[in-house]
Amino acid sequence: MSTTSKIVIVGGGMSGLVTACLLAKDGKDVVLLEKNDTCGGLVNSFTIDGFVFDGGIRAIENAGMILPMLKELEIDLPLLPSRVSVGVEDEVMHAVTEKSIDDYEQLLEHMYPQSIDDVGKVIKVIKDFNVYMKVLFGDGSPFYKDHKKNRLYYLTSFIPWVFGFLKTGRAIMKMQVPVEDFLHEIIEDQSLFDIISQHFFKNTPAFFAMSYFSLYTDYYYPKGGVGKLPEQLQQSIERWGGSVVLNSEIIQVDTETKKITDSTGREFSYDKLVWCADLKRLYTAVDEGTLNGLSLQKAREKRTRVLSARGAESVFTLFLAVDEEPAFFQKVSHGHFFYTPSKTGLGSTHREDLEKIKSGWNEDNRLEVLAWLDTFCALNTFEVSIPVLNDPDTAPQGKSGVIISFLMDYDLVLKVEKDGWYGEFSSYIEQSLITIFDSTIYPGIKDKILFTRSSSPLTIERIAGSSEGSIVGWTFENPLPIDAGMLNMKKAVLTPFDDIYKAGQWTVSPAGLPTCIMTAKMVADRIKKER
């Protein structure tokens, strides 16, 4: 069976949904193909016994980009403030305003009185990057907002923004080094170093890490769960005449006849193809027999780079249904909570110690791995989300859902799964986390748990189709297989193939929801102009 469509978009995550919405709203003939039975990718929610859990991202950051996008797409989705708290041991601060950075400074000074000067150095950099982020994504930024018809903007705001952008660009270029290298230059105390660096993926660019605190006052939670956002986008695509085809996983791309084929044998013809799925799948799906000459050479070079690259660290997530009033958790934090049970820090646990275990792996080292997990969990930093503190309707009356996640190495979990004790591994982590939180910030929670669920990097890879279970695209530990970054994003949407573009978390690094939306708009604008 063959289906003809002018613009085909592969991948129903946020970038695919936004691209399809923008083009369908513009009157284009659009079909979106998604391999699962629902859209959303890493932006999703699920419900069990009245508890709403968010399976991917826990909130929407950077309202300066999200809100204009929703307005342009005529989507009326209530976004509730999702306040952020940060805690170490029994000390908790709340990121309510920009001035909350001073509270964070006091928290660190209290925990590490011997390193007050170093704390001051870190806070100064964070404050500087708060300003830079306003330049990139604030009201004066043209990155998402459409100022084309507003001449006053170019007369009053655009020129000052350009000067601010140039200054920001210079600062970003100086901070391209891994955050660990940068922090080592200004911090001597290993525990203080850990307590800041272990928030981030390994080798995260310093500019990205140091700018993250600026987003803490800009978190929002969609009414009903983050999964409501892709749900609304899908409805908008169909309202404007586009179509969404579910359970359609693309396995072959013929660039000569401009046809793609899914795993069920269905064919879709295209004038323009936008790839918003995992980039490795594009290069394995393209039929090289349809290429020749320079196109074939470029495709093979890019294919080698992409297929040899890896996704960044993934996460392990524990979902808890708790027979406890929301007020119990509200006494501790807001609905989004970054918590570290011990000020000691991970030290070598998640790096040298882990690499030693993996390099000497054998079928008899199960106890060694479990012992390592004890230390890893006790000293780690966790992202805790409590949806009911943002939206009271996300849990049954008098009860609360709690989501606890932390960075997890994909290869470790894969080795465990291949050796046949994945279930024991997951259960051990679940019980470890429950014990830790029961003995620290949530005393008594252990006896109030109604049920648990969990997901690992393998879960994310299987469901979202994301290589190595990555949630932020390419790893920062190896050379990137892409040519575009934050300061040259025009290259982000291009591929070596005629009339095939790309968007999403695999096109720009560092990646997240804002870059998915930015690249979606970029590719949609390019297609509009070309047609």
C-alpha positions in Angstrom: 0.0 0.0 0.0 1.4 3.4 -0.9 0.3 6.8 0.6 1.3 10.1 -1.0 2.0 13.2 1.0 4.0 16.3 0.3 5.8 16.6 3.7 6.5 13.6 5.8 7.8 13.9 9.4 9.3 10.9 11.1 9.1 10.9 14.9 6.2 12.1 17.1 8.3 13.7 19.9 8.2 17.4 20.6 10.3 18.4 17.6 8.2 16.3 15.2 4.9 17.5 16.7 5.9 21.2 16.6 7.2 20.9 13.0 4.0 19.2 11.9 1.9 21.9 13.7 3.7 24.8 12.1 3.5 23.4 8.6 -0.1 22.2 8.9 -1.2 25.6 10.2 0.5 27.1 7.1 -1.7 24.9 4.9 0.9 22.3 4.0 0.0 18.7 3.3 1.6 17.0 6.3 1.7 13.5 7.7 3.5 12.7 11.0 4.7 9.1 11.5 5.2 7.8 15.1 6.5 4.3 15.9 4.5 4.0 19.2 0.8 4.0 19.8 1.0 7.5 21.4 3.0 10.7 20.6 5.3 12.6 22.9 8.5 10.6 23.2 10.3 11.8 26.3 7.5 14.2 27.1 4.8 11.9 28.4 2.5 11.0 31.4 0.8 7.9 32.5 -1.9 7.1 35.1 -2.1 4.2 37.5 -5.0 4.0 40.0 -5.6 7.8 39.8 -1.9 8.7 40.2 -0.5 10.8 37.3 3.2 10.2 36.7 5.5 11.9 34.2 7.6 9.4 32.5 10.1 11.7 30.8 10.6 15.4 31.7 9.0 16.5 34.9 8.2 20.1 34.0 8.5 22.5 31.2 11.4 24.9 31.4 12.0 28.2 29.6 8.5 29.7 29.3 10.0 32.5 27.2 10.2 30.0 24.4 7.2 27.7 25.2 4.6 30.4 25.7 5.1 32.1 22.3 5.1 28.7 20.7 1.8 27.8 22.3 0.3 31.2 21.3 1.5 30.9 17.7 -0.1 27.4 17.5 -3.3 28.6 19.1 -3.0 26.1 22.0 -4.8 26.9 25.2 -3.0 24.8 27.7 -2.9 25.9 31.4 0.6 26.1 32.6 1.0 26.0 36.4 4.1 27.4 38.1 6.4 24.6 39.2 8.6 26.0 41.9 12.1 24.4 42.5 13.8 23.6 45.7 17.4 22.5 46.2 18.5 20.5 49.3 21.7 19.0 50.8 21.1 16.8 53.8 18.6 18.7 56.1 19.3 22.1 54.5 16.7 23.1 51.8 16.4 26.4 49.9 13.7 27.5 47.5 14.4 29.0 44.1 11.5 31.5 44.0 13.1 34.5 42.4 16.4 35.5 40.9 17.6 36.6 44.3 17.2 33.0 45.5 20.7 32.4 44.2 21.8 34.2 47.4 20.0 31.5 49.4 21.9 28.9 47.4 25.1 30.6 48.3 24.3 30.6 52.0 23.4 26.9 51.8 26.8 26.0 50.3 28.6 28.2 52.7 26.8 26.5 55.6 27.7 23.1 54.3 31.3 23.9 53.3 32.5 26.7 55.7 36.1 25.9 54.8 35.5 26.9 51.2 33.6 30.2 51.4 35.8 31.9 48.8 35.3 29.1 46.3 31.6 29.2 46.8 31.7 32.9 46.0 33.5 32.2 42.8 30.9 29.7 41.7 28.0 31.9 42.6 29.5 34.8 40.6 29.7 32.7 37.4 26.1 31.5 37.9 24.9 35.1 38.3 26.7 36.1 35.1 25.1 33.3 33.2 21.7 34.3 34.5 22.2 37.5 32.5 23.4 35.6 29.4 20.4 33.3 29.4 18.1 36.3 29.4 19.8 37.5 26.3 19.4 34.1 24.6 15.8 33.4 25.6 14.4 36.5 27.2 11.7 39.0 25.8 14.2 40.7 23.5 15.4 37.5 21.9 14.3 36.8 18.3 15.1 33.0 18.5 11.5 32.0 18.8 9.4 35.1 18.8 8.2 36.3 15.5 9.2 40.0 15.2 9.0 40.2 11.4 5.9 42.5 11.4 7.1 44.6 14.3 9.3 47.4 13.0 9.4 49.0 16.4 11.3 45.9 17.7 14.1 46.4 15.1 14.3 50.1 16.0 14.3 49.8 19.7 15.2 46.2 20.8 17.0 44.3 18.2 20.2 46.3 18.0 20.8 46.3 21.8 20.1 42.6 21.7 22.8 42.0 19.1 25.4 43.6 21.2 24.2 41.5 24.2 24.3 38.4 22.0 27.9 39.1 20.9 29.0 39.4 24.5 27.1 36.2 25.4 28.6 34.4 22.5 32.1 35.3 23.7 31.3 34.1 27.2 29.9 30.8 25.9 33.0 30.2 23.7 35.2 30.6 26.7 33.1 28.2 28.7 33.0 25.3 26.1 35.2 23.2 28.4 33.7 20.4 30.5 32.1 21.6 33.7 34.5 19.3 35.7 37.6 21.1 34.2 36.1 24.5 34.9 35.1 23.7 38.5 38.5 22.2 39.2 40.1 25.6 38.4 38.1 27.4 41.0 37.3 24.8 43.7 39.7 22.9 45.9 37.4 21.0 48.2 36.4 17.7 46.5 33.0 17.5 48.3 32.0 21.0 47.2 33.2 20.1 43.7 31.0 17.0 43.7 27.9 18.6 45.1 27.8 21.0 42.2 29.2 18.8 39.3 27.1 15.6 40.0 24.0 17.5 39.1 25.1 17.3 35.5 25.9 14.7 32.8 29.6 13.8 32.5 31.6 16.5 30.6 28.6 18.8 30.3 29.8 22.1 28.7 30.5 24.6 31.5 28.3 27.3 30.0 25.3 25.0 30.0 25.9 23.8 33.5 26.5 27.2 35.0 23.4 28.6 33.3 21.0 26.0 34.6 20.2 27.7 37.9 18.6 30.6 35.8 15.9 28.1 34.7 14.9 27.1 38.2 12.5 30.1 38.5 11.1 29.4 35.0 9.6 25.9 35.4 6.0 25.2 34.6 3.7 22.2 34.9 0.9 21.6 32.3 -2.4 21.0 34.0 -3.0 17.3 34.0 0.6 16.3 33.5 3.4 17.1 31.0 1.8 14.5 28.6 -1.0 17.1 27.9 1.4 19.1 25.8 2.0 16.5 23.1 -1.7 15.6 23.3 -2.7 19.1 22.5 -0.1 19.4 19.7 -1.4 16.2 18.1 -5.0 17.6 18.2 -3.8 20.8 16.6 -2.1 19.0 13.7 -5.3 17.1 12.9 -7.4 20.3 13.4 -5.4 22.0 10.7 -5.8 19.1 8.2 -2.6 17.2 8.9 -2.6 13.5 9.8 -0.8 11.5 12.4 -0.1 7.8 11.7 0.8 5.7 14.8 2.6 2.4 15.1 4.6 3.3 12.0 8.3 2.6 12.4 10.4 3.6 9.4 12.9 1.0 8.2 13.9 2.2 4.7 14.4 5.5 3.0 14.7 5.6 -0.8 16.2 9.0 -1.7 15.8 8.5 -5.4 12.1 7.7 -5.6 11.5 9.8 -2.4 9.7 7.0 -0.7 10.0 5.6 2.9 8.7 2.3 4.1 7.7 1.3 7.6 7.9 -2.1 9.3 4.4 -3.1 8.2 5.2 -2.5 4.6 3.4 0.8 4.2 5.0 3.3 1.8 4.9 7.1 2.1 6.0 9.4 -0.7 7.4 12.8 0.1 8.5 16.1 -1.4 10.2 17.0 1.8 11.2 14.6 4.7 11.9 15.8 8.2 13.6 13.3 10.5 12.8 14.0 14.1 13.6 10.5 15.4 16.9 9.1 16.6 19.5 10.2 14.1 21.2 6.8 14.0 18.0 5.3 12.6 18.1 7.7 9.6 21.5 6.6 8.6 20.7 2.9 8.9 17.4 3.4 7.0 18.8 5.2 4.0 19.3 2.9 1.0 22.8 3.7 -0.2 21.9 2.2 -3.5 19.9 5.3 -4.2 22.9 7.6 -3.8 25.9 8.2 -6.1 29.0 10.3 -6.4 29.6 13.1 -3.9 26.2 12.5 -2.2 27.3 8.9 -1.5 30.7 9.9 -0.2 29.2 12.6 2.2 26.5 10.2 3.4 29.0 7.5 4.2 31.3 9.9 6.1 28.4 11.3 8.1 27.0 7.8 8.6 30.3 6.6 10.1 30.4 9.5 12.5 26.8 9.2 13.6 26.8 5.4 14.1 30.0 5.4 16.1 28.8 8.1 18.4 26.9 7.5 21.7 24.1 9.1 23.6 24.7 10.8 26.9 24.1 9.2 30.3 20.5 8.1 30.9 18.4 7.9 34.1 16.9 5.4 36.5 13.5 6.5 37.7 11.4 5.3 40.7 7.7 6.0 40.7 6.0 5.9 44.1 2.3 6.0 45.1 2.3 7.2 48.7 -0.6 7.1 51.2 0.4 10.5 52.5 -1.1 14.0 52.3 0.5 16.5 49.9 1.1 18.7 53.0 3.7 16.2 54.2 5.9 16.8 51.2 5.0 20.5 51.0 6.7 21.1 54.4 10.0 20.0 52.8 10.0 21.4 49.3 8.2 22.6 46.2 7.0 20.3 43.5 10.4 20.1 41.8 13.2 19.2 44.2 16.9 18.5 43.6 18.1 16.7 46.7 21.5 15.3 47.8 21.2 13.1 51.0 24.9 13.5 51.9 27.3 16.5 51.5 30.2 14.1 51.0 29.7 13.8 47.3 30.2 10.9 44.9 34.0 11.3 44.6 35.3 8.5 42.4 32.2 6.3 42.7 30.5 7.2 39.4 33.7 7.5 37.4 36.8 5.5 38.3 35.0 2.9 40.5 32.3 2.3 37.9 34.8 2.0 35.1 36.8 -0.5 37.1 33.7 -2.7 37.6 32.7 -2.5 33.9 36.2 -3.3 32.6 36.6 -6.3 34.9 33.1 -7.5 34.4 32.3 -11.2 35.0 29.3 -13.3 35.8 30.4 -13.6 39.5 30.6 -9.9 40.4 26.9 -9.4 41.3 27.7 -8.7 44.9 30.4 -6.2 43.9 27.9 -4.3 41.8 25.3 -4.3 44.6 27.9 -3.0 47.1 28.8 -0.3 44.6 25.1 0.6 44.2 24.9 1.1 48.0 27.5 3.9 47.8 26.3 5.3 44.5 22.7 5.8 45.8 23.8 7.1 49.3 26.0 9.8 47.8 24.1 10.8 44.7 22.0 13.8 43.7 18.3 13.1 42.9 15.7 14.9 40.9 12.4 14.6 42.9 9.1 15.5 41.3 5.8 15.6 43.2 3.1 16.4 40.7 0.3 16.9 43.2 2.2 19.9 44.6 1.8 21.5 41.2 -1.6 20.2 40.3 -3.9 18.8 43.0 -5.8 16.6 40.5 -2.8 14.4 39.7 -3.4 12.1 42.7 -6.3 10.7 44.7 -7.6 12.8 47.6 -5.1 12.6 50.5 -2.4 10.8 48.6 0.7 11.8 46.6 2.7 10.5 43.7 6.5 10.9 44.0 9.0 10.5 41.1 12.7 10.1 42.0 15.3 9.9 39.3 19.1 10.0 39.0 21.8 9.6 36.3 22.5 6.0 35.4 25.1 4.4 33.1 23.5 2.6 30.2 26.3 0.0 29.7 26.1 -1.1 33.3 22.4 -1.8 33.1 22.9 -3.6 29.7 25.5 -5.9 31.2 23.2 -6.7 34.1 20.4 -7.4 31.8 22.5 -9.7 29.6 23.6 -11.6 32.7 20.0 -12.2 33.6 19.5 -10.3 36.9 18.0 -7.1 35.7 14.9 -7.6 37.9 17.0 -8.0 41.0 19.1 -5.0 40.0 16.0 -2.7 39.6 14.4 -4.0 42.8 17.6 -3.4 44.8 17.7 0.2 43.6 14.1 0.7 44.4 14.5 -0.5 48.0 17.8 1.4 48.4 16.1 4.7 47.4 13.1 4.1 49.6 15.4 3.4 52.6 17.5 6.5 51.9 14.6 8.9 51.6 12.9 7.3 54.6 16.0 7.9 56.8 16.6 11.4 55.6 14.2 13.9 54.1 10.9 11.9 54.2 10.8 10.0 57.6 8.1 7.3 57.7 7.5 7.2 53.9 8.6 3.6 53.8 5.4 2.4 55.6 3.1 4.6 53.4 4.0 3.3 50.0 1.0 1.8 48.1 2.9 0.6 45.0 6.1 1.2 43.1 7.2 1.2 39.4 10.6 1.9 37.9 12.3 2.5 34.6 15.9 2.3 33.5 18.0 3.4 30.5 16.8 0.2 28.7 13.2 1.2 29.3 13.8 4.6 27.6 15.7 3.1 24.7 12.9 0.5 24.1 10.0 2.9 24.4 11.4 6.2 23.1 13.8 4.7 20.6 16.6 6.8 22.0 20.1 5.4 21.6 21.6 4.3 24.9 18.5 5.6 26.6 19.8 9.1 26.3 17.5 12.0 27.3 19.7 14.9 26.1 21.1 13.6 22.8 24.8 13.0 22.2 27.3 12.3 25.0 29.7 15.2 25.9 32.5 12.7 26.6 33.3 12.1 22.9 33.6 14.3 19.8 30.2 15.2 18.5 29.0 13.7 15.2 27.1 16.9 14.3 28.4 20.3 13.0 25.9 22.6 14.7 26.0 24.1 18.2 24.2 26.9 20.1 26.0 29.6 18.1 25.7 28.1 14.5 22.3 26.5 14.6 21.6 27.2 11.0 23.4 24.0 10.1 21.4 22.1 12.6 18.6 21.1 10.3 20.6 20.0 7.3 21.5 16.5 6.2 23.6 15.1 3.3 20.5 14.0 1.6 18.4 16.1 -0.9 15.1 17.3 0.6 15.7 15.6 3.9 16.0 17.7 7.1 16.4 16.9 10.7 15.2 18.4 14.0 15.2 17.5 17.7 17.6 16.6 20.4 20.1 14.8 18.1 20.7 17.9 15.9 22.2 20.3 18.4 24.3 19.9 21.6 23.6 20.5 24.4 20.0 19.6 23.8 16.7 19.8 25.6 13.1 20.9 25.1 14.0 24.5 24.1 16.4 23.3 21.4 13.8 20.7 20.1 11.4 23.6 19.6 14.0 25.9 18.1 15.1 23.4 15.5 11.5 22.5 14.7 10.7 26.1 14.0 13.9 26.5 11.9 13.1 23.5 9.7 9.5 24.6 9.3 10.6 28.1 8.3 13.1 26.7 5.8 10.5 24.5 4.1 8.0 27.4 4.0 10.5 29.6 2.2 11.6 26.8 -0.2 8.0 26.2 -1.3 
